[in-house]
């Protein structure tokens, strides 16, 4: 401050205006804001340069200036009275609006900052929304979140009413959409819930749909499947009422995702097929920027693949997996691609092809790290499952346990029953059958609490195999029979085959060979594809043994 004071009032004022403009500014901008004769302005800037307070690059009028240190800028800025500070920020905002439209298009947050500091809250809120959307369009989600939060922080300055509510709905929806890929579903739920609350009373139908969709997805991806189901049904009713194909596509999107986790593969495939029929890559390109941050066409394919595998079509599932990855590659949208990679890895795990799953997981994790994205599923759990499939039980157990702990800390339960099943399998092979049974109980309890039932048959089948190893034959057989009943109720032919193979093996060992063959042969005979997959090979080998 002493150095600034020694330079005289003219240079001090130019330093203050420069401090309002920022750490770095160009001559053309300070010339427009300072409204001083050219010679006086250049002399004052030269004095600041000579004093070592500013660094100058180039020659006016094409020069740019940089404060030597942020503390120099802060010192100059702090000497401004509040009224003068607001006046200068307002002048900068007006100049940017009138003469620097290209700069504002590239950096909308610059105008938003000056409008905020000028006390023009109404325009500042709108500009922070634009700045956030601009950052989100560049996939700079963390930057976008900061901009939206700045806009929300100014809303209290606006008068209450529909205009303010409408602006808040827009900001909350935009914030939720960016939180989803950047930080996950738990964090996104709050803004979506607030947006829905406002939209119910003052929002447009499209805003109500988008807000409800965000609340549905936050519930689903957090693992609250029971809570997600009525929300999905409401989305379907809203879409039919509005008669809009885009809304119908997203309502079916909620349907295939919800029923996949709830354990109804047939309904999952029905909704996924409807989504594939409605989807158009060009017409619905904007959907990945509005609904959950990922492309619905890609999602319909990989979730359809899950349903196809469960329903007993492992080759069709592989084809849908390839289609989803190919479409994700063409779209080149990072969050869509990372989600496709991690969820198609599950198809490979179910086909008992861990080496393919590991490649998918590595690609998903690399992309997420590069783009600073959250992943839809906990990769540590899936990596542990893949390692278990390769027989690396010690490492598999450690990875799954770490993944479960990490996922639980984040408040998420999605795919935990799946992880517990493979943790138990590894523990059982390791000889720790009591710990295996404890993991299976936890998996079933989690499924019951959350409504995530798609892996229930496997949890019961594995419980049966561990009980048999403990020489608890009646209890083990009852668990295997329960697994078959669940798989049949869910039309999950692939899981029915596994459970029937386990029970037929038990009966064969207990000299009930005819019963064993009569149990397994019809299930195996139902299949028309996938005969080179391990599950079908195991069933065929057992049938050959049974004679």
Secondary structure, DSSP 8 states (H G I E B T S, - for coil): -HHHHHT-HHHHHHHHHHHHH-SEEEHHHHHHHH---HHHHHHHHHHHHHTTSEEEES-TTS-EEEESSHHHHHHHHHTS-HHHHHHHHHHHHHHHHHH-HHHHHH-HHHHHHHHHHTT-HHHHHHHHHHHHHHHHHTT-HHHHHHHHHHHHHHGGGS-SSHHHHHHHHHHHHHHHHHHHHHH-HHHHHHHHHHHHHHHHHH--HHHHHHHHHHHHHHHHHHT-HHHHHHHHHHHHHHHHHHT-HHHHHHHHHHHHHHHHHHT-HHHHHHHHHHHHHH--TTTTGGGGGTSTTS-HHHHHHHHHHHHHHHTT-HHHHHHHHHHHHHHHHHHT-HHHHHHHHHHHHHHHHHTT-HHHHHHHHHHHHHHHHHHT---SS-HHHHHHHHHHHTT-HHHHHHHHHHHHHHHHHTT--TTHHHHHHHHHHHHHHTT-HHHHHHHHHHHHHHHHHH---TTHHHHHHHHHHHHHHTT-HHHHHHHHHHHHHHHHHTT-HHHHHHHHHHHHHHHHHTT-HHHHHHHHHHHHHH--S-TTSHHHHHHHHHHHHH-
